[in-house]
Amino acid sequence: MNTTIAPGRIVLGTMDYGTLIDTKDAFVILDRFVEAGGVWLDTANCYSFWNDSSGVGGASERVLGEWFRLNPGGRESVRIATKVRHNPLIPHSWPESAEGLSRGAIMAGIDGSLERLGIDCVDMLWAHAEDRAVSLQETVEAFGELVSRGVAHRIGAANHAGWRVEQARSIAREQGLTPWSALQLRHSLVQPRPYGALPEAGHKLLTADDLDFARHEKLAVWCYTPLMQGGYTRPDKPFSEAYDHPGTARVLAVLDDVARDLDATRNQVVLAWMMRQGIDPIVGVSRVEQLDEAFGAEDIELSDDHMARFAQAR
């Protein structure tokens, strides 16, 4: 295990703000996040069109924008990351009308995000998924232009194949543009069966090659669904069928042993396991208590032996 890897930090996912989580509750969580020393907020221009009666995204960004307006120092306290690619251009018509990653779509997407957020730039802009209907060079040039204009301080690729990310980075270098410097993928301690289909469309799992690539190129790695939507702790939130295999049982047995060793919760150990590898887990919470539990993971120190036991179980 490479112990020189900088540990990850908790990222607050805000996907459900304005839909499943009302504005008042979202503000309480955001206030606590800042109080606890949190830094990164993660959203997207399409959040969450599937839960919004309007059939389009933007609710999450609007809630964050209102929080910024009511907290003048809030923008200086946190960094904001948003995404373009998936927002429906026609209500209730996805993926048919998803905006994509053409230059025009990217520019319109970020303009809409900035307006909703009430800010003039974002700290990270993600390409939310691939768009192979558009030239990769066109996408890369548009993202590079936004960095050169100061509209995005950093750029990254979410749910992309590793080879596409490297191809995009090569194009950027050839054009003298800022390349993508971060990856966002799905990852957790338990893993699905090889070639097992996930129920969520469009999710791309982090692989060992992705992590090796990121470390070699010094790319940041953010991972979503780290706690499996409550699967580690809630009987009413079982893992999907793709995770029903002997490896899951072995991992959960080790997880319980390690949690007892460290006087920690299952969720905290899972998050600590990810951060030990330099991964920033994106945690979505609906209550302050859940946020406090997640932050507790930053104080947990997993040993090399703990990490080896998890590796053997998987």
C-alpha positions in Angstrom: 0.0 0.0 0.0 1.4 3.4 -1.0 1.1 5.4 2.3 2.3 8.6 0.6 -1.0 9.1 -1.1 -2.8 12.2 0.2 -5.9 11.2 2.0 -9.3 12.0 0.4 -11.9 14.4 1.9 -15.6 14.2 2.2 -17.5 16.0 -0.7 -21.1 17.0 0.0 -23.5 15.7 -2.7 -26.5 18.0 -3.2 -28.4 16.1 -5.8 -31.7 16.0 -4.0 -31.9 19.6 -2.9 -35.1 21.3 -4.0 -36.8 18.0 -4.8 -36.5 15.2 -2.2 -34.8 17.6 0.3 -36.6 20.9 0.9 -34.8 24.2 1.0 -35.0 24.6 4.7 -33.4 21.2 5.5 -30.8 21.8 2.8 -29.8 25.0 4.4 -29.3 23.3 7.8 -27.1 20.7 6.2 -25.1 23.3 4.3 -24.6 25.4 7.4 -23.3 22.4 9.3 -21.0 21.4 6.4 -19.3 24.7 6.6 -19.2 24.7 10.4 -17.5 21.3 10.3 -14.8 22.5 7.8 -16.2 21.0 4.7 -14.9 22.4 1.4 -16.5 20.9 -1.8 -20.1 20.9 -2.8 -21.1 18.7 -5.8 -24.1 19.3 -8.0 -25.2 19.2 -11.7 -27.4 21.2 -14.0 -29.7 18.2 -14.4 -30.3 17.6 -10.7 -32.8 16.2 -10.2 -35.1 16.2 -13.3 -36.4 12.7 -12.6 -37.8 13.9 -9.2 -39.0 17.3 -10.4 -42.5 17.9 -11.7 -41.1 20.3 -14.2 -39.2 17.4 -15.9 -36.0 19.4 -16.1 -33.1 20.0 -13.8 -31.9 23.1 -12.0 -33.5 22.7 -8.6 -30.3 21.8 -6.7 -28.4 24.7 -8.2 -31.3 27.1 -7.4 -31.2 26.0 -3.7 -27.4 26.5 -3.6 -27.8 29.9 -5.2 -30.3 30.9 -2.6 -28.0 29.7 0.2 -25.2 31.8 -1.3 -27.4 34.9 -1.4 -28.4 34.4 2.2 -24.9 33.7 3.3 -22.6 36.4 1.8 -19.5 34.6 3.1 -20.7 31.2 1.9 -19.0 31.5 -1.5 -15.6 32.0 0.1 -16.2 29.1 2.5 -16.8 26.4 -0.1 -15.9 25.3 -3.5 -18.6 24.4 -6.0 -18.6 21.7 -8.6 -21.3 21.3 -11.2 -21.8 19.3 -14.4 -23.1 19.6 -17.9 -24.3 16.9 -20.3 -27.6 15.3 -19.1 -30.1 18.1 -18.6 -33.2 17.5 -20.8 -33.9 20.3 -23.3 -37.5 19.0 -23.5 -39.3 18.4 -20.2 -39.8 14.7 -19.4 -37.8 13.7 -22.4 -34.6 12.0 -21.4 -32.3 10.8 -22.8 -33.7 11.8 -26.1 -33.4 15.5 -25.4 -30.3 15.4 -23.2 -28.2 18.5 -23.9 -25.0 16.7 -24.8 -21.4 18.0 -25.0 -21.3 20.1 -28.1 -19.8 23.6 -27.7 -23.2 25.2 -27.8 -24.6 22.8 -25.2 -21.6 23.3 -22.9 -21.8 27.1 -23.1 -25.5 27.2 -22.6 -25.3 24.7 -19.8 -22.7 26.6 -17.8 -24.5 29.9 -18.4 -27.6 28.4 -16.9 -25.7 27.0 -14.0 -24.0 30.3 -13.2 -27.4 32.1 -13.3 -29.0 29.7 -11.0 -26.1 29.6 -8.6 -25.8 33.4 -8.7 -22.0 33.3 -9.2 -19.6 34.2 -12.0 -17.4 31.0 -12.0 -17.3 27.5 -10.7 -14.3 25.7 -9.1 -14.9 22.5 -11.0 -16.9 21.8 -14.1 -17.5 18.1 -15.0 -18.5 16.5 -18.3 -21.2 14.4 -16.7 -20.8 11.5 -19.2 -19.5 10.8 -22.7 -21.2 12.2 -25.8 -19.8 10.2 -28.7 -22.2 12.0 -31.1 -19.9 15.0 -30.8 -16.3 15.4 -31.7 -14.1 14.9 -28.7 -12.0 17.8 -29.9 -15.0 20.1 -29.9 -15.8 19.2 -26.3 -12.2 19.6 -25.2 -11.8 23.0 -26.9 -15.0 24.2 -25.2 -13.9 23.1 -21.8 -10.5 24.6 -22.3 -12.1 27.9 -23.4 -14.1 28.1 -20.2 -10.9 27.7 -18.1 -9.1 30.4 -20.2 -12.0 32.7 -19.6 -12.0 32.0 -15.8 -15.5 30.6 -15.9 -14.2 27.2 -14.6 -11.1 26.9 -12.4 -10.7 23.2 -13.0 -12.4 20.6 -15.3 -13.0 16.9 -15.0 -14.6 13.9 -16.6 -17.4 11.9 -15.0 -18.4 8.4 -16.1 -15.9 8.3 -18.9 -13.8 5.4 -20.1 -10.1 5.9 -19.1 -8.9 5.8 -22.7 -11.3 8.6 -23.7 -10.0 10.8 -20.8 -6.4 10.3 -21.9 -7.4 11.0 -25.5 -9.0 14.2 -24.4 -6.0 15.2 -22.4 -3.7 14.6 -25.4 -5.9 16.8 -27.5 -5.8 19.5 -24.9 -2.0 19.3 -24.6 -1.7 19.5 -28.4 -3.9 22.6 -28.5 -2.3 24.3 -25.6 -5.4 24.0 -23.5 -6.0 23.0 -19.9 -6.8 19.3 -19.7 -9.3 17.4 -17.6 -7.6 16.9 -14.2 -10.2 14.9 -12.3 -12.2 11.7 -12.6 -15.7 11.0 -11.1 -16.9 7.4 -11.1 -19.0 5.1 -9.0 -17.2 3.1 -6.3 -17.7 1.5 -2.9 -16.2 -1.2 -0.7 -18.6 -3.9 -2.0 -18.3 -4.7 -5.7 -20.8 -6.2 -8.2 -20.3 -9.6 -9.9 -18.0 -9.3 -12.9 -20.2 -8.1 -15.8 -23.1 -7.7 -13.5 -25.6 -5.1 -14.7 -26.2 -2.1 -12.4 -29.8 -0.9 -12.2 -28.8 2.7 -12.6 -28.3 3.7 -16.3 -25.1 5.5 -17.2 -23.1 4.8 -14.0 -19.5 3.8 -14.7 -17.6 1.9 -12.0 -14.1 2.8 -10.9 -11.7 0.1 -11.9 -8.2 -0.7 -10.7 -6.9 0.7 -14.0 -8.7 4.0 -13.5 -7.2 4.4 -10.1 -3.7 3.5 -11.4 -4.1 5.9 -14.3 -5.2 8.7 -11.9 -2.3 8.2 -9.6 0.2 8.1 -12.4 -1.2 11.3 -13.9 -1.9 13.0 -10.6 -5.7 13.3 -11.2 -8.2 13.8 -8.5 -10.6 11.0 -8.0 -14.2 11.6 -6.7 -16.6 8.7 -6.3 -20.3 8.7 -5.9 -22.7 6.2 -4.2 -20.0 5.3 -1.6 -22.5 4.1 0.9 -24.7 2.3 -1.5 -27.8 4.4 -0.8 -28.0 3.1 2.8 -27.2 -0.5 1.9 -24.6 -1.0 4.6 -26.9 -0.1 7.4 -30.5 -0.2 6.4 -32.4 -3.5 6.0 -34.9 -1.7 3.8 -32.2 -0.7 1.4 -30.6 -4.0 0.3 -27.9 -4.2 -2.3 -29.1 -4.9 -5.8 -28.9 -8.4 -7.3 -25.6 -7.6 -8.9 -24.0 -7.6 -5.5 -25.4 -10.9 -4.4 -22.3 -13.1 -4.4 -19.9 -14.6 -1.9 -17.4 -11.8 -2.0 -20.0 -9.4 -0.6 -20.5 -11.6 2.4 -16.8 -11.8 3.0 -16.3 -8.1 2.8 -19.2 -7.4 5.1 -17.8 -9.8 7.7 -14.4 -8.0 7.6 -16.2 -4.6 7.7 -18.0 -5.6 10.9 -14.7 -6.8 12.5 -12.9 -3.6 11.6 -15.7 -1.4 12.8 -15.6 -3.1 16.2 -11.8 -2.8 16.3 -12.1 1.0 15.7 -15.3 1.7 17.5 -16.7 3.1 14.3 -19.9 2.6 12.2 -19.9 0.6 9.0 -20.4 3.7 7.0 -17.5 5.4 8.6 -15.2 2.5 7.9 -16.3 2.4 4.2 -15.6 6.1 3.8 -12.3 5.8 5.6 -11.3 2.9 3.3 -11.9 5.1 0.3 -10.1 8.1 1.7 -7.1 6.0 2.7 -6.7 5.4 -1.1 -6.8 9.1 -1.9 -10.4 9.0 -3.1 -12.9 11.8 -2.3 -16.2 10.2 -1.5 -19.3 12.2 -2.5 -21.8 11.8 0.4 -25.5 12.8 0.0 -27.3 13.2 3.4 -30.8 14.1 4.4 -30.0 14.9 8.1 -27.2 16.6 10.0 -26.6 13.5 12.0 -25.7 11.6 8.8 -23.3 14.4 7.9 -21.6 14.3 11.3 -21.2 10.5 11.0 -19.5 11.0 7.6 -17.1 13.6 8.9 -16.2 11.2 11.7 -14.7 9.0 9.0 -11.9 11.6 8.4 -10.6 10.8 11.9 -10.4 7.1 11.4 -7.0 5.6 10.7 -7.1 2.3 8.9 -3.9 0.3 9.2 -2.1 -1.5 6.4 -3.4 -4.7 8.0 -7.0 -3.5 7.8 -6.5 -2.6 4.1 -5.0 -6.0 3.4 -7.9 -7.8 5.0 -10.3 -5.9 2.8 -8.3 -6.7 -0.3 -8.2 -10.4 0.5 -11.9 -10.5 1.1 -12.8 -8.9 -2.2 
